Amino acid sequence: MADIRVEVRGLGKSFRLGTGVLEAVKDASFSIVKGEFVALLGPSGSGKSTVLNMIAALIKPSGGEILIDGTHIGAQRAVQQVGYLFQRDTLFPWRTVA
């Protein structure tokens, strides 16, 4: 069997908006094996960034589970095996590579 690095099972995320609820991610499931290159594709607002934010433990899922190297992760718990680059370079814009 392949070495599964990331496994997402029945992942869901809902946000409360005023008196309503926005279901941003519903029942997402996939796995990523060692050495595999994966891209999340979809239109704007389809939940791609929300899924990545949950995998990076930046936000807590409303349902489902995420496993990194077989270990269940939760929000607000940094995972050394996960690197994350934000969409916008809004962090430290005055810094340079040098």
Secondary structure, 3 states (H helix, E strand, C coil): CCCEEEEEEEEEEEEEECCEEEEEEEEEEEEEECCCCCCCCCCCCCCHHHHHHHHCCCCCCCEEEEEECCEECCCCCCCCCCCCCCCCCCCCCCCCCC
